Amino acid sequence: MATIAPSHELRHETKNDLSELVRSEVVPMLNQGLANAIDLQLQAKQAHWNVKGPGFIALHELFDRVVEHAANAADLLAERVVQLGGTAEGTIRIAARHSELDEYPHAIANGSDHVAALAGALAAFGARIRHAIDAAAEHADAATADLLTEIVRGNDKLLWFVEAHGQATA
C-alpha cells in the first residue's frame, strides 16, 4: 500500500509552541493514521453487515464497537492534524489510496472468517499507531504521543475482544 509522503506544508497559522519543523513531520504521520482509521472503520462495517452463522448477534454488535472505535480514532487524528496547522485529509478516496491496511476479503460470510480478517486489520492498525507513538516521541510531541496511546489502548482492547471469539475455550 502507498503511504502519504511527508509534507512540510502547513496551511494554517497556529500559536502552538511546537516548532514548524516538528509539526510538518507529525502532520503527515497523523494523516496516514487517519487514512488507516477510515479504512479500519469501513472494514469493520463490512464485517458487521455481512457476518452470518452461530454467534451472529454477538459478532454483529462487536463489529459495530470496532466501527465506533475507528470513527473516534479518525476524529481524534483529524482534529490533531488541524490543531497543528495542517489540513485533515479524510476523504474516502484519500483513505483508499493511502491506507496501509490489507484489503478486506469480500467473499467471506461466516463469523470465524470475519473474526480472523478483522483481527488482522486491528493488529495492523495497532502496529502502525505504535510506530507513530515512537515517531511522535522522537519529535518531542508528547501530546500527540498521548493521543496515539489512547487510540492504541482502545484498539488493543477491541483486538482482545475480537480474538476471543476465535479462541477455543477449555
C-alpha positions in Angstrom: 0.0 0.0 0.0 1.2 3.5 -0.7 1.9 5.8 2.2 1.4 9.6 2.3 4.8 11.2 1.6 5.9 13.6 4.3 4.9 17.2 3.5 6.4 20.2 5.1 3.5 22.4 4.1 1.4 23.7 6.9 -1.6 25.6 5.6 -2.9 27.2 8.8 -1.3 29.6 11.3 -1.2 28.5 14.9 0.4 29.7 18.1 1.1 26.1 19.1 4.6 26.1 20.6 5.8 23.0 18.7 8.2 24.1 16.1 7.1 24.3 12.5 9.6 21.5 11.6 8.1 19.2 14.2 4.6 20.0 13.1 5.5 19.5 9.4 6.8 16.0 10.3 3.9 15.0 12.6 1.0 16.2 10.4 1.7 13.7 7.5 2.1 10.9 10.1 -1.3 11.8 11.6 -2.9 11.9 8.2 -1.5 8.5 7.5 -3.1 7.3 10.7 -6.4 8.9 9.6 -6.4 7.0 6.3 -5.8 3.8 8.2 -8.5 4.6 10.7 -11.1 5.3 8.0 -10.2 2.0 6.3 -10.4 0.1 9.6 -13.8 1.7 10.2 -15.2 0.6 6.8 -13.6 -2.9 7.1 -15.4 -3.4 10.4 -18.6 -2.2 8.8 -18.1 -4.7 6.0 -17.8 -7.4 8.6 -20.8 -6.0 10.6 -23.1 -6.1 7.5 -22.1 -9.5 6.2 -21.4 -11.8 9.2 -23.5 -15.0 9.2 -23.7 -18.1 11.4 -23.5 -19.0 15.1 -22.8 -16.1 17.3 -24.2 -13.7 14.7 -25.7 -11.1 17.0 -22.7 -11.0 19.3 -20.3 -10.5 16.4 -22.7 -8.1 14.6 -22.7 -5.9 17.8 -18.9 -6.4 18.5 -18.0 -5.3 14.9 -20.1 -2.2 15.4 -18.0 -1.4 18.5 -14.9 -1.6 16.3 -16.6 0.8 13.8 -17.2 3.3 16.7 -13.6 2.9 17.9 -12.2 3.5 14.4 -14.5 6.5 13.8 -13.4 8.0 17.1 -9.8 7.4 16.3 -10.3 9.1 12.9 -11.8 12.1 14.6 -9.0 12.4 17.1 -6.4 12.1 14.4 -8.0 14.6 12.1 -8.5 17.1 14.9 -4.9 16.8 15.9 -3.8 17.5 12.3 -5.8 20.7 12.3 -4.6 21.7 15.8 -1.0 21.6 14.4 -1.8 23.8 11.4 -2.3 21.0 8.9 -5.3 20.0 6.8 -7.0 16.8 7.7 -7.1 14.5 4.6 -10.0 12.3 5.4 -12.0 11.7 2.2 -12.7 8.1 1.3 -10.7 8.5 -1.9 -7.6 9.6 0.0 -8.1 6.8 2.5 -8.4 4.3 -0.3 -5.2 5.5 -1.9 -3.2 5.7 1.2 -4.3 3.1 3.7 -1.6 0.7 4.8 -4.1 -2.0 5.8 -4.6 -5.0 3.7 -7.7 -5.2 1.5 -10.6 -6.8 3.4 -11.8 -10.1 1.9 -15.1 -9.5 0.3 -16.2 -13.1 -0.3 -16.5 -14.2 3.3 -19.6 -14.6 5.4 -19.0 -16.9 8.3 -18.2 -15.5 11.7 -14.8 -17.2 12.1 -13.5 -15.8 8.8 -14.7 -12.3 9.7 -13.1 -12.6 13.2 -9.8 -13.6 11.6 -9.9 -10.8 9.0 -10.9 -8.1 11.4 -8.4 -9.3 14.0 -5.7 -8.9 11.3 -6.9 -5.4 10.5 -7.0 -4.3 14.1 -3.5 -5.8 14.7 -2.1 -3.9 11.6 -3.8 -0.7 12.7 -2.3 -1.1 16.2 1.2 -1.7 14.9 1.0 1.4 12.8 -0.2 3.5 15.7 2.6 2.2 17.9 5.1 3.2 15.3 3.6 6.7 15.2 3.8 6.9 19.0 7.5 6.3 18.8 7.9 8.9 16.0 5.9 11.5 18.0 8.1 10.8 21.0 11.2 11.3 18.8 9.9 14.7 17.8 9.2 15.5 21.5 5.5 15.9 20.8 4.1 14.4 24.0 0.5 15.4 23.3 0.4 13.6 20.0 2.1 10.5 21.6 -0.5 10.6 24.4 -3.4 10.8 21.9 -2.0 7.9 19.9 -1.5 5.9 23.1 -5.2 6.5 23.9 -6.1 5.2 20.5 -3.9 2.1 20.7 -5.1 1.2 24.2 -8.7 1.1 22.9 -7.6 -0.8 19.8 -5.8 -3.4 21.9 -8.9 -4.0 24.0 -11.1 -4.5 20.9 -8.4 -6.8 19.3 -8.6 -8.9 22.5 -12.5 -9.0 22.2 -12.4 -10.0 18.6 -9.6 -12.6 19.0 -11.5 -14.1 22.0 -14.3 -15.1 19.6 -11.8 -17.2 17.6 -10.1 -18.9 20.6 -11.2 -22.3 21.9 -12.4 -22.5 25.5 -11.3 -25.2 27.9 
